[in-house]
Amino acid sequence: MNLKTWNYIGLLLAAFVMVGCGQQQELIKFDASAIAAEEPEPSVICRLFLQDHDTRKLRWAHVLQGNPPSLGEIHDIDDFPVLDAERQNLVQMDVSQGTLLVGVRDDAGGEFQSGWLLLATGVEEEAHGDHGHWSFGDKPRIIAQKLDDKQGNPAHLYIYRDVYYLANDRNNGYTRIDPSVGDGEGEVDVPQGFHAGGGHHITLAVAENTTGYGTWIDGGGPNQGRVDVTRIQPEGNEEISYSLALPTGVIHGATTAADKVFFAPADGICWVTADLEPTAEHADAEIHHISLGENPETKKPLRTGAFATHRDYVCFVYGEEDYATLGLLNANETSPQLVSVPLPMQPGNGPTVPAIVKAADGRRLVFVFHDHPGNVEGDEFLSIVQLDPNQDLDFSDAQLLKTIPVGHSDVEGHYGHHQIAFDHAGQYAFWTNPGDSTISIMSLKDLGVLATVPVGGKPTKLIALGEEDHGH
């Protein structure tokens, strides 16, 4: 107890003495709330949003300061639609401009009910020169949604220049959703624009908010290796300027960095120079190829499946088991050269999409889980790579820092994987352990796990928003 609390107790004892000694004693009521009021509520580190795959619900909670940090009460999102747990899934989600967008996918190619929901997160940042102050006073609420049988079964979600792009797989295109009006009261009219491009299972890159590159997943036929190039317009655009033909198909990854656009086909990585004025005359754009080697057993070319970016670097993983690797490409180079960091893993394991954070101490860290199907038993791990040990912004010296054990996943196809998120200050990491119904909290200072907290259900995808407000 603090000094004020002891003084308060002392006054109570003195009161007992004063009314005693041969006089009829009066009952002194002890107001515990007065002491409780002196104990400050723990400050909020950040707000977590997590998907529960068991119930198909989106939930939220505050991470509270303490030794160790703890998780506050877990809440459901008010008025969140009840999804059919047998037929629908929550898919990718992300945050931009104080909003969160999450996709909904069904088992009928979008003909049952699919689409998206946009939430105001209730988390606000007030900029103060070289820093900001975060507030968490408002509850998250739904401000727009589109769920019906015409949304084409979204899967992948991207943010480019603070704008959402949601792939409508069965509609062979994607929707540009501008969240800049997301602070209105009640539901708001969110600007949307459908763009033709890509097909069947779309990945997407948008260069400088002007040109979209939508990919086709086809591994054969006329759409093998196809990438549609479309001019981005706020109101939408159903006219494809031209299409590229990569040397191999099954494209499952696209991003942009510096002045280049990168793709993940069946063989290695392809890239082109970003076309900011797309016209049909540019259809002969030069396609560059970067080999990732071959599988030592099958002799098939190695590939990646998704990208992450940091500064002008493109980060990805490829290979599996003892030849699993983190790959890096500096998009500022005229001809990007592959930088490889080995991430050896146990039999049956492969790497997940890298997650990158700049920690509060300035270190740039990459986190990669060791992933395996649900029918593979064994311990599970997380590898941590330091991108720039000498801090010269050249990541060619990237190296594996450590590999630590983590809780269990519970993989069912695309669902039940670990996912990691970071507070905005770069002080903490949080990840889900779906097979254990827990969330782990790590200090990014010493990379030690501070706590593992039960949350129930099957926590999967995760977002952290905000940072602790230390005042001036």
JORATA-V805324 format. One record per backbone hydrogen bond with DSSP energy under -0.5 kcal/mol. NH is the residue of the N-H (numbers start at 1). CO is the residue of the C=O. E is the energy in kcal/mol with one decimal. If there is no record, write none. Layout:
NH&CO&E, NH&CO&E
This chain:
6&2&-1.8, 7&3&-2.4, 8&4&-2.1, 9&5&-2.1, 10&6&-2.4, 11&7&-2.1, 12&8&-1.6, 13&9&-2.1, 14&10&-2.2, 15&11&-2.0, 16&12&-1.8, 17&13&-1.9, 18&14&-2.3, 19&15&-1.6, 20&16&-0.6, 20&17&-0.9, 29&27&-0.7, 31&29&-0.7, 32&30&-1.2, 34&31&-1.3, 35&31&-0.7, 36&32&-2.5, 37&33&-2.3, 38&34&-0.6, 38&35&-1.1, 39&35&-0.8, 39&36&-0.9, 40&38&-0.8, 45&63&-3.4, 46&63&-0.9, 47&465&-2.6, 48&61&-3.3, 49&463&-2.6, 50&59&-2.2, 51&461&-2.4, 52&57&-2.7, 53&51&-0.7, 53&458&-2.7, 56&52&-1.8, 57&52&-1.2, 59&50&-2.9, 60&75&-2.5, 61&48&-1.9, 63&46&-2.6, 64&62&-0.6, 64&70&-3.2, 65&43&-3.1, 70&64&-2.1, 72&62&-3.5, 75&60&-3.3, 77&58&-1.5, 80&77&-1.7, 83&81&-0.7, 85&83&-0.9, 87&84&-1.3, 88&84&-3.1, 89&105&-2.7, 91&103&-2.5, 92&155&-1.1, 94&101&-1.8, 96&99&-2.0, 99&96&-1.8, 100&119&-2.2, 101&94&-2.4, 102&117&-2.2, 103&92&-2.0, 104&115&-2.8, 105&89&-2.7, 107&87&-1.0, 111&108&-1.6, 114&148&-2.7, 115&104&-2.3, 116&146&-2.0, 117&102&-2.1, 118&144&-3.3, 119&100&-3.1, 120&141&-2.8, 121&98&-2.4, 121&119&-0.6, 124&135&-2.1, 126&133&-3.2, 127&125&-0.6, 128&131&-3.9, 130&128&-0.5, 131&128&-1.3, 133&126&-2.5, 135&124&-2.6, 138&122&-1.0, 141&120&-1.9, 143&118&-2.8, 144&118&-1.6, 146&116&-2.7, 148&114&-2.2, 154&104&-0.5, 155&167&-0.8, 158&165&-2.3, 160&163&-2.1, 163&160&-1.6, 164&177&-2.0, 165&158&-2.5, 166&175&-2.4, 167&156&-2.5, 167&165&-0.5, 168&173&-2.6, 169&167&-1.0, 170&152&-2.9, 171&168&-1.4, 172&169&-1.4, 173&168&-1.1, 174&195&-2.3, 175&166&-2.7, 176&193&-2.9, 177&164&-2.6, 177&175&-0.6, 178&176&-0.5, 178&191&-2.2, 179&177&-0.7, 181&178&-0.5, 182&179&-2.2, 184&181&-1.1, 188&143&-2.8, 190&188&-1.1, 193&176&-1.8, 195&174&-3.3, 196&237&-2.0, 197&172&-1.9, 197&198&-0.5, 198&214&-0.6, 199&215&-1.6, 200&169&-1.2, 201&199&-2.6, 205&213&-1.6, 207&211&-2.7, 208&206&-0.6, 210&207&-2.6, 211&207&-1.6, 212&230&-3.4, 213&205&-3.1, 214&212&-0.5, 214&228&-2.4, 215&203&-2.4, 216&226&-1.8, 217&199&-1.4, 224&221&-1.6, 225&218&-0.8, 226&223&-1.8, 227&244&-1.9, 228&214&-2.9, 229&242&-3.1, 230&212&-2.5, 230&228&-0.5, 232&210&-3.0, 236&233&-2.1, 237&194&-1.6, 240&238&-0.6, 241&229&-2.0, 242&229&-1.3, 244&227&-3.2, 246&225&-3.3, 250&218&-2.3, 251&216&-1.1, 252&264&-2.8, 255&262&-1.9, 257&260&-1.9, 260&257&-2.4, 261&272&-2.6, 262&255&-2.9, 263&270&-2.9, 264&253&-2.1, 265&263&-0.5, 266&249&-2.1, 268&266&-0.5, 268&302&-2.5, 269&290&-2.4, 270&263&-1.7, 271&288&-2.0, 272&261&-2.0, 274&259&-2.7, 276&274&-0.8, 282&279&-2.2, 283&280&-1.5, 285&282&-1.4, 288&271&-2.7, 288&286&-0.5, 290&269&-3.2, 295&300&-3.3, 299&295&-2.4, 302&293&-2.6, 304&268&-0.5, 308&315&-2.4, 310&313&-2.1, 313&310&-2.5, 314&329&-2.7, 315&308&-3.7, 315&313&-0.5, 316&327&-2.0, 318&325&-2.1, 319&303&-0.5, 321&349&-3.0, 323&320&-2.3, 324&321&-1.5, 325&318&-2.7, 326&341&-2.7, 327&316&-3.2, 327&325&-0.5, 328&339&-2.1, 329&314&-1.9, 331&312&-2.6, 331&329&-0.9, 333&330&-1.7, 336&333&-0.5, 339&328&-2.3, 341&326&-2.5, 343&324&-3.2, 345&321&-1.5, 349&346&-1.8, 350&371&-2.6, 351&319&-0.6, 352&369&-1.5, 355&367&-1.9, 357&365&-2.3, 359&357&-0.7, 359&363&-3.0, 360&426&-2.6, 362&359&-2.2, 365&357&-2.8, 365&363&-0.6, 366&385&-2.7, 367&355&-2.8, 368&383&-2.5, 370&381&-2.5, 371&350&-3.8, 371&369&-0.8, 374&411&-0.5, 376&373&-1.9, 377&375&-0.6, 380&406&-0.6, 382&404&-2.4, 383&368&-3.0, 384&402&-2.8, 385&366&-2.7, 386&399&-2.7, 387&364&-3.0, 387&385&-0.6, 388&364&-0.5, 391&388&-1.7, 395&393&-0.6, 397&394&-0.7, 398&395&-1.8, 399&386&-2.1, 401&384&-2.9, 402&384&-1.4, 404&382&-2.6, 406&380&-2.4, 410&416&-2.9, 412&415&-3.1, 415&412&-2.0, 421&430&-2.5, 423&428&-1.4, 424&466&-2.4, 426&423&-1.4, 429&442&-2.1, 430&421&-2.8, 431&440&-1.8, 432&419&-2.0, 433&438&-2.7, 435&408&-2.3, 436&408&-0.8, 436&433&-1.6, 437&433&-1.0, 438&433&-1.4, 439&453&-2.2, 440&431&-2.6, 441&451&-3.1, 442&429&-2.9, 443&448&-2.5, 444&427&-2.7, 444&442&-0.5, 447&443&-1.5, 448&443&-0.5, 450&441&-2.9, 451&441&-1.4, 453&439&-3.3, 455&437&-2.9, 456&437&-1.3, 460&51&-2.5, 463&49&-2.3, 465&47&-2.2, 469&44&-0.5, 470&468&-0.7
